[in-house]
Amino acid sequence: MLSFWHICSNCPGLTVKASRESLGITEQHKNKNNKLERVAETDDRSELFEDMKQRFLDFKKHKYMGNLEHYQNLAKGQAPKFMVISCADSRVCPSTILGFQPGEAFIVRNVANLVPPLESGPSETNAALEFSVNFLKIENILVVGHSCCGGIRALMGMDDEVDKSSFIQNWVVVGKDARSWTKAAASKLSFDQQCQHCEKESINRSLLNLLTYPWIEEKVKKGVLAVHGGYYDFVECTFEKWTLDYKEDNLKEKHGRISVKNHLFWC
């Protein structure tokens, strides 16, 4: 008896037909599997949102209704004391680690908690700064960095020439000065240690970048606005906090290096 393959090999038309039939069966099987996978995904998402629904209802019952007057006042307007710039990293939530309640902090989150200088042009971060400083009249700006930051790691690992097609590189290059300072000061350290060094250095560079906005520097100079840095180590669960010691002449003398005060370590 001739094998099926032998028959097909001698009959090109039959080979094509057989291939098409096999392909049709394969596609049906694939589509069936994809459909099952989509159903499974839908079910998983439903469970996620069901859990989210319960958390919202718990919030409404225990917090919103329990502090109804406070939330009704918030509906009329906000007057936060803090503007917080933190990383978009899912492990770093300012309201959770620092206990901010609704109405206490105007928060913007971006990759690597960077503040671009004025000359970089418009961004969601400086738009938030303009609104919070000039309209909400906040009294404190707190830039919060953290351990194991992927954005800083990308900054430290990128080539000197920025890849124009990469949104990440075009954003984190805002921290190029911090990268330069780190490579000069920590050249003998391992890459991981350099990244940790840059995580803190980039915060200080962001504090200096804040002063490139005239309406921020003016308020800092008058003492009606304070600028702070913070570093959250979620591996050890510690928090460092420091405040920029604004002295115009001192900043110029140090060529962009900053002086700090009220340096605290919480552990």
DRENPA-3360 file (N, C-alpha, C; in nm, 2 decimals, always signed):
BEGIN
1 = MLSFWHIC = +0.09/-0.12/+0.00/+0.00/+0.00/+0.00/+0.09/+0.12/+0.00 ~ +0.05/+0.22/-0.08/+0.13/+0.34/-0.09/+0.09/+0.43/+0.03 ~ +0.19/+0.50/+0.08/+0.17/+0.59/+0.19/+0.10/+0.71/+0.14 ~ +0.03/+0.78/+0.24/-0.04/+0.90/+0.21/+0.06/+1.01/+0.15 ~ +0.18/+1.01/+0.21/+0.28/+1.11/+0.16/+0.32/+1.08/+0.02 ~ +0.33/+0.95/-0.01/+0.37/+0.91/-0.14/+0.27/+0.95/-0.25 ~ +0.14/+0.93/-0.21/+0.03/+0.97/-0.30/+0.04/+1.12/-0.33 ~ +0.05/+1.20/-0.22/+0.05/+1.34/-0.23/+0.17/+1.39/-0.31;
9 = SNCPGLTV = +0.29/+1.32/-0.29/+0.41/+1.37/-0.35/+0.40/+1.35/-0.50 ~ +0.31/+1.26/-0.55/+0.30/+1.24/-0.69/+0.18/+1.31/-0.75 ~ +0.10/+1.37/-0.66/-0.02/+1.44/-0.71/-0.02/+1.58/-0.65 ~ +0.05/+1.68/-0.72/+0.06/+1.82/-0.67/-0.07/+1.88/-0.63 ~ -0.18/+1.85/-0.71/-0.31/+1.91/-0.68/-0.36/+1.86/-0.55 ~ -0.34/+1.73/-0.53/-0.39/+1.67/-0.40/-0.31/+1.72/-0.28 ~ -0.18/+1.74/-0.31/-0.09/+1.79/-0.20/-0.14/+1.93/-0.15 ~ -0.17/+2.01/-0.25/-0.22/+2.15/-0.21/-0.35/+2.14/-0.14;
17 = KASRESLG = -0.44/+2.05/-0.19/-0.57/+2.03/-0.13/-0.56/+1.98/+0.01 ~ -0.47/+1.88/+0.03/-0.45/+1.82/+0.16/-0.39/+1.93/+0.26 ~ -0.30/+2.01/+0.20/-0.24/+2.11/+0.29/-0.34/+2.21/+0.33 ~ -0.43/+2.25/+0.24/-0.53/+2.35/+0.27/-0.63/+2.29/+0.37 ~ -0.66/+2.16/+0.36/-0.75/+2.10/+0.45/-0.69/+2.09/+0.59 ~ -0.56/+2.06/+0.59/-0.49/+2.05/+0.72/-0.48/+2.19/+0.78 ~ -0.45/+2.29/+0.70/-0.44/+2.42/+0.75/-0.57/+2.47/+0.80 ~ -0.68/+2.43/+0.73/-0.82/+2.47/+0.78/-0.85/+2.41/+0.92;
25 = ITEQHKNK = -0.81/+2.28/+0.94/-0.83/+2.22/+1.06/-0.75/+2.28/+1.17 ~ -0.62/+2.32/+1.13/-0.53/+2.38/+1.23/-0.58/+2.52/+1.27 ~ -0.63/+2.60/+1.17/-0.68/+2.73/+1.20/-0.80/+2.72/+1.29 ~ -0.89/+2.62/+1.26/-1.01/+2.60/+1.34/-0.97/+2.57/+1.49 ~ -0.87/+2.48/+1.50/-0.82/+2.45/+1.63/-0.76/+2.57/+1.70 ~ -0.68/+2.65/+1.62/-0.62/+2.77/+1.68/-0.72/+2.87/+1.72 ~ -0.82/+2.89/+1.63/-0.93/+2.99/+1.67/-1.00/+2.94/+1.79 ~ -1.03/+2.81/+1.80/-1.10/+2.76/+1.92/-1.02/+2.78/+2.05;
33 = NNKLERVA = -0.88/+2.76/+2.04/-0.80/+2.78/+2.15/-0.79/+2.93/+2.19 ~ -0.78/+3.01/+2.08/-0.78/+3.16/+2.11/-0.90/+3.21/+2.17 ~ -1.02/+3.15/+2.13/-1.15/+3.19/+2.19/-1.15/+3.15/+2.33 ~ -1.10/+3.03/+2.36/-1.10/+2.98/+2.50/-1.01/+3.07/+2.59 ~ -0.89/+3.11/+2.53/-0.80/+3.20/+2.60/-0.86/+3.33/+2.62 ~ -0.93/+3.39/+2.52/-1.00/+3.51/+2.54/-1.11/+3.51/+2.65 ~ -1.18/+3.40/+2.65/-1.28/+3.38/+2.76/-1.22/+3.37/+2.89 ~ -1.10/+3.30/+2.90/-1.03/+3.29/+3.03/-0.98/+3.43/+3.07;
41 = ETDDRSEL = -0.93/+3.50/+2.98/-0.88/+3.64/+3.01/-0.99/+3.73/+3.06 ~ -1.11/+3.72/+2.99/-1.22/+3.80/+3.03/-1.27/+3.76/+3.17 ~ -1.27/+3.63/+3.20/-1.30/+3.59/+3.33/-1.21/+3.65/+3.44 ~ -1.08/+3.64/+3.41/-0.98/+3.69/+3.50/-0.99/+3.84/+3.52 ~ -1.02/+3.91/+3.41/-1.04/+4.06/+3.43/-1.16/+4.09/+3.51 ~ -1.27/+4.01/+3.49/-1.39/+4.03/+3.56/-1.37/+4.01/+3.71 ~ -1.29/+3.91/+3.74/-1.25/+3.89/+3.89/-1.17/+4.01/+3.94 ~ -1.08/+4.06/+3.86/-1.00/+4.18/+3.90/-1.09/+4.30/+3.93;
49 = FEDMKQRF = -1.18/+4.32/+3.84/-1.27/+4.44/+3.86/-1.37/+4.41/+3.97 ~ -1.41/+4.29/+3.99/-1.50/+4.26/+4.10/-1.43/+4.29/+4.23 ~ -1.30/+4.25/+4.24/-1.22/+4.28/+4.36/-1.21/+4.44/+4.38 ~ -1.19/+4.51/+4.26/-1.18/+4.65/+4.27/-1.31/+4.71/+4.31 ~ -1.42/+4.66/+4.27/-1.55/+4.71/+4.31/-1.57/+4.70/+4.46 ~ -1.53/+4.58/+4.51/-1.54/+4.56/+4.66/-1.46/+4.66/+4.74 ~ -1.34/+4.69/+4.69/-1.25/+4.78/+4.75/-1.31/+4.92/+4.75 ~ -1.37/+4.96/+4.63/-1.43/+5.09/+4.62/-1.55/+5.10/+4.72;
57 = LDFKKHKY = -1.63/+5.00/+4.72/-1.75/+5.00/+4.81/-1.71/+5.01/+4.96 ~ -1.60/+4.94/+4.99/-1.54/+4.94/+5.13/-1.49/+5.09/+5.16 ~ -1.43/+5.15/+5.06/-1.38/+5.29/+5.08/-1.50/+5.38/+5.10 ~ -1.61/+5.36/+5.02/-1.72/+5.45/+5.03/-1.79/+5.43/+5.17 ~ -1.80/+5.31/+5.21/-1.87/+5.28/+5.34/-1.79/+5.33/+5.46 ~ -1.66/+5.29/+5.46/-1.59/+5.32/+5.58/-1.51/+5.45/+5.59 ~ -1.48/+5.50/+5.47/-1.40/+5.63/+5.47/-1.48/+5.75/+5.42 ~ -1.54/+5.73/+5.30/-1.62/+5.84/+5.24/-1.74/+5.88/+5.33;
65 = MGNLEHYQ = -1.82/+5.78/+5.36/-1.94/+5.81/+5.44/-1.90/+5.84/+5.59 ~ -1.79/+5.78/+5.63/-1.74/+5.81/+5.77/-1.68/+5.95/+5.79 ~ -1.64/+6.01/+5.67/-1.59/+6.15/+5.67/-1.66/+6.23/+5.57 ~ -1.79/+6.22/+5.57/-1.87/+6.29/+5.47/-1.85/+6.44/+5.46 ~ -1.84/+6.50/+5.57/-1.83/+6.65/+5.57/-1.70/+6.69/+5.50 ~ -1.59/+6.61/+5.53/-1.46/+6.64/+5.47/-1.47/+6.63/+5.32 ~ -1.53/+6.52/+5.27/-1.54/+6.50/+5.13/-1.64/+6.60/+5.06 ~ -1.74/+6.65/+5.13/-1.82/+6.75/+5.08/-1.75/+6.88/+5.06;
73 = NLAKGQAP = -1.66/+6.91/+5.16/-1.58/+7.03/+5.15/-1.48/+7.02/+5.03 ~ -1.43/+6.90/+5.01/-1.33/+6.88/+4.90/-1.41/+6.90/+4.76 ~ -1.54/+6.87/+4.76/-1.61/+6.89/+4.64/-1.62/+7.04/+4.60 ~ -1.60/+7.13/+4.69/-1.60/+7.27/+4.67/-1.47/+7.33/+4.62 ~ -1.36/+7.25/+4.64/-1.23/+7.30/+4.60/-1.12/+7.23/+4.68 ~ -0.99/+7.25/+4.64/-0.88/+7.19/+4.71/-0.78/+7.29/+4.75 ~ -0.71/+7.26/+4.86/-0.61/+7.35/+4.91/-0.49/+7.27/+4.97 ~ -0.43/+7.19/+4.89/-0.32/+7.10/+4.94/-0.20/+7.18/+4.98;
81 = KFMVISCA = -0.13/+7.13/+5.08/+0.00/+7.20/+5.12/+0.12/+7.15/+5.04 ~ +0.10/+7.03/+4.98/+0.21/+6.96/+4.91/+0.18/+6.94/+4.76 ~ +0.29/+6.96/+4.69/+0.30/+6.91/+4.55/+0.40/+6.79/+4.55 ~ +0.36/+6.67/+4.51/+0.45/+6.56/+4.52/+0.48/+6.51/+4.37 ~ +0.61/+6.49/+4.34/+0.65/+6.44/+4.22/+0.72/+6.31/+4.24 ~ +0.66/+6.20/+4.20/+0.71/+6.07/+4.24/+0.71/+5.98/+4.11 ~ +0.77/+5.86/+4.13/+0.78/+5.77/+4.01/+0.65/+5.70/+3.98 ~ +0.63/+5.66/+3.86/+0.51/+5.59/+3.82/+0.52/+5.44/+3.86;
89 = DSRVCPST = +0.64/+5.40/+3.91/+0.66/+5.26/+3.96/+0.54/+5.21/+4.05 ~ +0.49/+5.10/+4.02/+0.37/+5.05/+4.09/+0.40/+5.02/+4.24 ~ +0.53/+5.01/+4.27/+0.57/+4.97/+4.41/+0.58/+5.10/+4.50 ~ +0.56/+5.22/+4.43/+0.59/+5.34/+4.51/+0.47/+5.43/+4.50 ~ +0.38/+5.42/+4.60/+0.26/+5.50/+4.61/+0.28/+5.60/+4.72 ~ +0.29/+5.73/+4.69/+0.32/+5.83/+4.79/+0.21/+5.84/+4.90 ~ +0.08/+5.82/+4.86/-0.03/+5.83/+4.95/-0.02/+5.71/+5.05 ~ +0.03/+5.60/+5.00/+0.04/+5.48/+5.09/+0.16/+5.49/+5.19;
97 = ILGFQPGE = +0.27/+5.52/+5.13/+0.39/+5.52/+5.22/+0.40/+5.65/+5.31 ~ +0.34/+5.76/+5.27/+0.35/+5.88/+5.34/+0.22/+5.92/+5.41 ~ +0.12/+5.84/+5.38/-0.01/+5.87/+5.45/-0.09/+5.99/+5.41 ~ -0.07/+6.03/+5.28/-0.15/+6.15/+5.24/-0.29/+6.11/+5.22 ~ -0.38/+6.20/+5.27/-0.52/+6.18/+5.26/-0.58/+6.26/+5.15 ~ -0.69/+6.23/+5.09/-0.75/+6.31/+4.99/-0.75/+6.46/+5.02 ~ -0.70/+6.54/+4.94/-0.70/+6.69/+4.96/-0.57/+6.74/+5.02 ~ -0.48/+6.65/+5.06/-0.35/+6.69/+5.12/-0.23/+6.71/+5.03;
105 = AFIVRNVA = -0.24/+6.64/+4.91/-0.12/+6.65/+4.82/-0.17/+6.64/+4.68 ~ -0.11/+6.73/+4.60/-0.13/+6.73/+4.45/-0.02/+6.65/+4.40 ~ -0.05/+6.54/+4.34/+0.05/+6.44/+4.30/+0.06/+6.42/+4.15 ~ +0.18/+6.42/+4.10/+0.21/+6.38/+3.96/+0.32/+6.28/+3.96 ~ +0.30/+6.17/+3.88/+0.39/+6.06/+3.87/+0.44/+6.05/+3.73 ~ +0.57/+6.03/+3.72/+0.63/+6.00/+3.59/+0.74/+5.90/+3.60 ~ +0.80/+5.86/+3.49/+0.91/+5.76/+3.49/+1.03/+5.83/+3.56 ~ +1.08/+5.77/+3.66/+1.20/+5.81/+3.74/+1.18/+5.94/+3.81;
113 = NLVPPLES = +1.06/+5.99/+3.84/+1.03/+6.11/+3.92/+1.12/+6.22/+3.88 ~ +1.13/+6.25/+3.75/+1.22/+6.36/+3.70/+1.14/+6.49/+3.68 ~ +1.22/+6.60/+3.71/+1.16/+6.73/+3.68/+1.25/+6.79/+3.56 ~ +1.19/+6.81/+3.45/+1.26/+6.87/+3.34/+1.29/+7.02/+3.36 ~ +1.40/+7.07/+3.32/+1.43/+7.22/+3.33/+1.33/+7.30/+3.24 ~ +1.32/+7.42/+3.27/+1.24/+7.51/+3.19/+1.26/+7.50/+3.04 ~ +1.39/+7.50/+3.00/+1.42/+7.50/+2.86/+1.38/+7.37/+2.78 ~ +1.34/+7.27/+2.86/+1.29/+7.14/+2.79/+1.16/+7.16/+2.72;
121 = GPSETNAA = +1.08/+7.26/+2.76/+0.95/+7.28/+2.70/+0.84/+7.22/+2.78 ~ +0.72/+7.23/+2.73/+0.60/+7.18/+2.80/+0.60/+7.03/+2.82 ~ +0.55/+6.99/+2.94/+0.53/+6.85/+2.97/+0.42/+6.84/+3.08 ~ +0.37/+6.72/+3.10/+0.27/+6.71/+3.20/+0.32/+6.75/+3.34 ~ +0.45/+6.73/+3.36/+0.51/+6.76/+3.49/+0.51/+6.90/+3.52 ~ +0.57/+6.98/+3.43/+0.57/+7.13/+3.45/+0.43/+7.19/+3.44 ~ +0.34/+7.13/+3.37/+0.20/+7.18/+3.37/+0.14/+7.17/+3.51 ~ +0.17/+7.05/+3.57/+0.12/+7.03/+3.71/+0.19/+7.12/+3.81;
129 = LEFSVNFL = +0.32/+7.15/+3.78/+0.39/+7.25/+3.87/+0.33/+7.39/+3.86 ~ +0.30/+7.43/+3.74/+0.24/+7.56/+3.72/+0.11/+7.57/+3.79 ~ +0.03/+7.47/+3.77/-0.11/+7.47/+3.84/-0.10/+7.47/+3.99 ~ -0.01/+7.38/+4.04/-0.01/+7.37/+4.19/+0.06/+7.49/+4.25 ~ +0.16/+7.54/+4.19/+0.23/+7.66/+4.25/+0.16/+7.79/+4.23 ~ +0.11/+7.81/+4.12/+0.05/+7.94/+4.09/-0.10/+7.96/+4.11 ~ -0.17/+7.84/+4.11/-0.31/+7.85/+4.14/-0.35/+7.79/+4.27 ~ -0.29/+7.67/+4.30/-0.33/+7.61/+4.43/-0.25/+7.67/+4.55;
137 = KIENILVV = -0.14/+7.74/+4.51/-0.06/+7.81/+4.61/+0.00/+7.71/+4.71 ~ +0.05/+7.59/+4.67/+0.11/+7.49/+4.76/+0.23/+7.55/+4.82 ~ +0.27/+7.50/+4.94/+0.38/+7.55/+5.02/+0.50/+7.47/+5.01 ~ +0.49/+7.34/+4.96/+0.60/+7.25/+4.96/+0.60/+7.17/+4.83 ~ +0.71/+7.15/+4.77/+0.73/+7.06/+4.66/+0.82/+6.95/+4.71 ~ +0.78/+6.82/+4.70/+0.85/+6.71/+4.74/+0.88/+6.61/+4.62 ~ +1.00/+6.60/+4.59/+1.04/+6.50/+4.48/+1.09/+6.37/+4.55 ~ +1.01/+6.27/+4.52/+1.04/+6.14/+4.58/+1.10/+6.04/+4.48;
145 = GHSCCGGI = +1.22/+5.99/+4.51/+1.29/+5.89/+4.43/+1.28/+5.76/+4.51 ~ +1.33/+5.65/+4.45/+1.32/+5.52/+4.52/+1.42/+5.42/+4.48 ~ +1.44/+5.32/+4.55/+1.53/+5.21/+4.52/+1.49/+5.13/+4.40 ~ +1.58/+5.06/+4.33/+1.55/+4.97/+4.22/+1.47/+5.04/+4.11 ~ +1.50/+5.16/+4.08/+1.43/+5.24/+3.98/+1.47/+5.20/+3.84 ~ +1.37/+5.15/+3.76/+1.40/+5.10/+3.63/+1.43/+5.22/+3.53 ~ +1.37/+5.34/+3.56/+1.39/+5.46/+3.48/+1.54/+5.50/+3.49 ~ +1.59/+5.50/+3.62/+1.73/+5.54/+3.64/+1.82/+5.44/+3.58;
153 = RALMGMDD = +1.78/+5.32/+3.59/+1.87/+5.21/+3.53/+1.88/+5.23/+3.38 ~ +1.76/+5.27/+3.32/+1.76/+5.29/+3.17/+1.85/+5.41/+3.14 ~ +1.85/+5.51/+3.23/+1.93/+5.63/+3.21/+2.08/+5.60/+3.22 ~ +2.12/+5.52/+3.32/+2.26/+5.48/+3.34/+2.31/+5.39/+3.23 ~ +2.22/+5.31/+3.17/+2.26/+5.21/+3.07/+2.25/+5.26/+2.93 ~ +2.20/+5.37/+2.90/+2.18/+5.42/+2.76/+2.31/+5.47/+2.70 ~ +2.32/+5.47/+2.57/+2.44/+5.52/+2.50/+2.44/+5.67/+2.51 ~ +2.55/+5.73/+2.49/+2.56/+5.88/+2.49/+2.47/+5.94/+2.38;
161 = EVDKSSFI = +2.45/+5.87/+2.27/+2.36/+5.92/+2.17/+2.22/+5.86/+2.19 ~ +2.13/+5.95/+2.21/+1.99/+5.92/+2.24/+1.92/+5.86/+2.12 ~ +1.85/+5.74/+2.14/+1.77/+5.68/+2.04/+1.64/+5.76/+2.02 ~ +1.63/+5.83/+1.92/+1.52/+5.92/+1.90/+1.39/+5.85/+1.89 ~ +1.39/+5.72/+1.86/+1.27/+5.64/+1.84/+1.22/+5.59/+1.98 ~ +1.30/+5.61/+2.08/+1.26/+5.55/+2.21/+1.20/+5.66/+2.30 ~ +1.08/+5.65/+2.34/+1.01/+5.74/+2.43/+1.08/+5.75/+2.56 ~ +1.12/+5.63/+2.61/+1.19/+5.62/+2.74/+1.32/+5.70/+2.74;
169 = QNWVVVGK = +1.40/+5.67/+2.64/+1.53/+5.75/+2.64/+1.51/+5.90/+2.62 ~ +1.41/+5.94/+2.54/+1.39/+6.08/+2.52/+1.34/+6.15/+2.65 ~ +1.28/+6.07/+2.74/+1.23/+6.12/+2.86/+1.35/+6.12/+2.97 ~ +1.41/+6.00/+2.99/+1.50/+5.99/+3.10/+1.63/+6.08/+3.07 ~ +1.65/+6.12/+2.95/+1.77/+6.20/+2.92/+1.76/+6.33/+3.00 ~ +1.64/+6.37/+3.05/+1.63/+6.48/+3.14/+1.73/+6.47/+3.25 ~ +1.76/+6.35/+3.29/+1.85/+6.33/+3.41/+2.00/+6.31/+3.37 ~ +2.03/+6.36/+3.25/+2.17/+6.34/+3.20/+2.28/+6.40/+3.29;
177 = DARSWTKA = +2.25/+6.51/+3.35/+2.34/+6.57/+3.44/+2.37/+6.48/+3.57 ~ +2.26/+6.42/+3.62/+2.28/+6.33/+3.73/+2.36/+6.21/+3.68 ~ +2.34/+6.16/+3.56/+2.42/+6.05/+3.51/+2.57/+6.09/+3.50 ~ +2.60/+6.21/+3.45/+2.73/+6.26/+3.44/+2.80/+6.27/+3.57 ~ +2.73/+6.33/+3.67/+2.79/+6.34/+3.80/+2.82/+6.20/+3.87 ~ +2.72/+6.11/+3.84/+2.74/+5.98/+3.90/+2.86/+5.90/+3.84 ~ +2.87/+5.91/+3.71/+2.98/+5.84/+3.64/+3.12/+5.90/+3.68 ~ +3.12/+6.03/+3.71/+3.24/+6.09/+3.76/+3.27/+6.06/+3.90;
185 = AASKLSFD = +3.17/+6.05/+3.99/+3.19/+6.03/+4.13/+3.20/+5.88/+4.17 ~ +3.13/+5.80/+4.09/+3.12/+5.66/+4.13/+3.17/+5.56/+4.02 ~ +3.27/+5.61/+3.95/+3.32/+5.53/+3.83/+3.37/+5.39/+3.87 ~ +3.42/+5.38/+4.00/+3.48/+5.25/+4.04/+3.38/+5.16/+4.10 ~ +3.26/+5.20/+4.12/+3.16/+5.12/+4.17/+3.09/+5.03/+4.07 ~ +3.02/+4.93/+4.11/+2.95/+4.84/+4.02/+2.84/+4.91/+3.95 ~ +2.78/+4.86/+3.84/+2.67/+4.93/+3.78/+2.55/+4.94/+3.87 ~ +2.52/+4.84/+3.95/+2.41/+4.85/+4.04/+2.43/+4.96/+4.14;
193 = QQCQHCEK = +2.55/+4.97/+4.19/+2.58/+5.07/+4.29/+2.58/+5.21/+4.22 ~ +2.62/+5.22/+4.10/+2.61/+5.35/+4.03/+2.46/+5.39/+4.01 ~ +2.38/+5.29/+3.98/+2.23/+5.32/+3.97/+2.18/+5.37/+4.10 ~ +2.22/+5.31/+4.21/+2.17/+5.36/+4.34/+2.21/+5.50/+4.37 ~ +2.34/+5.53/+4.33/+2.39/+5.66/+4.35/+2.31/+5.76/+4.27 ~ +2.28/+5.72/+4.14/+2.21/+5.81/+4.05/+2.07/+5.83/+4.10 ~ +2.01/+5.73/+4.16/+1.87/+5.75/+4.21/+1.86/+5.87/+4.30 ~ +1.96/+5.89/+4.39/+1.96/+6.00/+4.48/+2.01/+6.13/+4.41;
201 = ESINRSLL = +2.11/+6.12/+4.33/+2.17/+6.23/+4.26/+2.06/+6.30/+4.17 ~ +1.98/+6.21/+4.10/+1.88/+6.27/+4.01/+1.77/+6.35/+4.09 ~ +1.75/+6.32/+4.21/+1.65/+6.39/+4.29/+1.71/+6.54/+4.31 ~ +1.84/+6.54/+4.35/+1.90/+6.68/+4.37/+1.90/+6.76/+4.24 ~ +1.93/+6.69/+4.12/+1.92/+6.76/+4.00/+1.78/+6.81/+3.97 ~ +1.68/+6.73/+4.01/+1.54/+6.78/+3.99/+1.51/+6.90/+4.07 ~ +1.57/+6.90/+4.19/+1.55/+7.02/+4.28/+1.61/+7.14/+4.22 ~ +1.72/+7.13/+4.16/+1.79/+7.24/+4.09/+1.70/+7.28/+3.96;
209 = NLLTYPWI = +1.65/+7.18/+3.89/+1.57/+7.21/+3.78/+1.44/+7.29/+3.81 ~ +1.39/+7.26/+3.93/+1.28/+7.34/+3.98/+1.31/+7.49/+3.98 ~ +1.43/+7.52/+4.01/+1.47/+7.66/+4.03/+1.49/+7.73/+3.89 ~ +1.48/+7.65/+3.78/+1.49/+7.72/+3.65/+1.36/+7.78/+3.61 ~ +1.25/+7.75/+3.69/+1.12/+7.82/+3.66/+1.12/+7.95/+3.75 ~ +1.11/+8.06/+3.69/+1.12/+8.19/+3.77/+1.02/+8.20/+3.88 ~ +0.90/+8.15/+3.85/+0.79/+8.17/+3.95/+0.80/+8.07/+4.06 ~ +0.89/+7.97/+4.05/+0.92/+7.88/+4.16/+1.04/+7.94/+4.24;
217 = EEKVKKGV = +1.14/+7.98/+4.17/+1.26/+8.04/+4.24/+1.22/+8.16/+4.32 ~ +1.14/+8.24/+4.26/+1.09/+8.36/+4.33/+1.03/+8.33/+4.46 ~ +0.94/+8.23/+4.46/+0.87/+8.19/+4.59/+0.96/+8.12/+4.69 ~ +1.06/+8.04/+4.63/+1.16/+7.98/+4.72/+1.25/+8.09/+4.79 ~ +1.29/+8.18/+4.71/+1.37/+8.29/+4.76/+1.30/+8.37/+4.87 ~ +1.17/+8.39/+4.85/+1.09/+8.47/+4.95/+1.06/+8.38/+5.07 ~ +1.08/+8.25/+5.06/+1.05/+8.17/+5.18/+0.91/+8.12/+5.19 ~ +0.83/+8.14/+5.08/+0.68/+8.10/+5.09/+0.67/+7.96/+5.03;
225 = LAVHGGYY = +0.77/+7.91/+4.97/+0.77/+7.78/+4.91/+0.90/+7.71/+4.94 ~ +0.89/+7.59/+4.99/+1.01/+7.51/+5.02/+1.02/+7.39/+4.93 ~ +1.14/+7.35/+4.89/+1.16/+7.24/+4.80/+1.24/+7.13/+4.87 ~ +1.18/+7.01/+4.86/+1.24/+6.89/+4.94/+1.27/+6.78/+4.85 ~ +1.36/+6.69/+4.89/+1.39/+6.57/+4.83/+1.36/+6.45/+4.92 ~ +1.32/+6.34/+4.87/+1.29/+6.22/+4.95/+1.33/+6.10/+4.88 ~ +1.38/+6.00/+4.95/+1.42/+5.87/+4.89/+1.36/+5.76/+4.97 ~ +1.28/+5.67/+4.90/+1.22/+5.56/+4.96/+1.29/+5.43/+4.92;
233 = DFVECTFE = +1.35/+5.36/+5.02/+1.41/+5.23/+4.99/+1.31/+5.13/+5.03 ~ +1.24/+5.07/+4.93/+1.13/+4.97/+4.96/+1.19/+4.83/+4.99 ~ +1.32/+4.81/+4.98/+1.38/+4.69/+5.01/+1.40/+4.68/+5.17 ~ +1.45/+4.79/+5.22/+1.47/+4.80/+5.37/+1.36/+4.87/+5.44 ~ +1.27/+4.93/+5.36/+1.16/+5.02/+5.41/+1.21/+5.13/+5.50 ~ +1.29/+5.22/+5.44/+1.34/+5.34/+5.50/+1.31/+5.45/+5.41 ~ +1.31/+5.57/+5.47/+1.28/+5.69/+5.40/+1.38/+5.81/+5.44 ~ +1.45/+5.87/+5.34/+1.53/+5.98/+5.37/+1.46/+6.11/+5.32;
241 = KWTLDYKE = +1.47/+6.22/+5.40/+1.41/+6.34/+5.36/+1.51/+6.45/+5.38 ~ +1.52/+6.55/+5.28/+1.60/+6.66/+5.30/+1.54/+6.78/+5.23 ~ +1.58/+6.90/+5.27/+1.53/+7.03/+5.22/+1.64/+7.11/+5.15 ~ +1.61/+7.16/+5.04/+1.70/+7.25/+4.97/+1.73/+7.37/+5.05 ~ +1.85/+7.40/+5.08/+1.89/+7.52/+5.15/+1.92/+7.63/+5.05 ~ +1.82/+7.71/+5.02/+1.83/+7.80/+4.90/+1.92/+7.92/+4.94 ~ +2.03/+7.93/+4.87/+2.12/+8.05/+4.88/+2.17/+8.08/+4.74 ~ +2.12/+8.18/+4.68/+2.15/+8.21/+4.54/+2.30/+8.21/+4.51;
249 = DNLKEKHG = +2.38/+8.28/+4.60/+2.52/+8.29/+4.58/+2.59/+8.16/+4.59 ~ +2.54/+8.08/+4.69/+2.60/+7.95/+4.72/+2.58/+7.85/+4.60 ~ +2.46/+7.86/+4.54/+2.44/+7.78/+4.43/+2.53/+7.81/+4.31 ~ +2.55/+7.93/+4.29/+2.64/+7.98/+4.18/+2.79/+7.93/+4.21 ~ +2.83/+7.95/+4.33/+2.97/+7.91/+4.37/+2.99/+7.76/+4.35 ~ +2.89/+7.68/+4.38/+2.91/+7.54/+4.37/+2.88/+7.48/+4.23 ~ +2.85/+7.57/+4.14/+2.83/+7.53/+4.00/+2.72/+7.42/+3.99 ~ +2.61/+7.46/+4.05/+2.49/+7.37/+4.04/+2.48/+7.26/+4.15;
257 = RISVKNHL = +2.58/+7.25/+4.24/+2.56/+7.16/+4.35/+2.48/+7.23/+4.46 ~ +2.40/+7.15/+4.53/+2.31/+7.21/+4.62/+2.35/+7.19/+4.77 ~ +2.30/+7.28/+4.85/+2.32/+7.27/+5.00/+2.18/+7.22/+5.05 ~ +2.19/+7.14/+5.15/+2.06/+7.09/+5.21/+2.06/+7.11/+5.36 ~ +1.94/+7.11/+5.41/+1.92/+7.12/+5.56/+1.80/+7.03/+5.60 ~ +1.79/+7.01/+5.73/+1.68/+6.92/+5.78/+1.69/+6.78/+5.72 ~ +1.81/+6.73/+5.71/+1.83/+6.59/+5.65/+1.79/+6.49/+5.75 ~ +1.68/+6.42/+5.73/+1.63/+6.32/+5.82/+1.63/+6.18/+5.76;
265 = FWC = +1.64/+6.08/+5.85/+1.64/+5.94/+5.81/+1.54/+5.87/+5.89 ~ +1.43/+5.82/+5.83/+1.33/+5.75/+5.90/+1.34/+5.60/+5.87 ~ +1.35/+5.52/+5.98/+1.36/+5.38/+5.97/+1.29/+5.31/+6.08;
% end
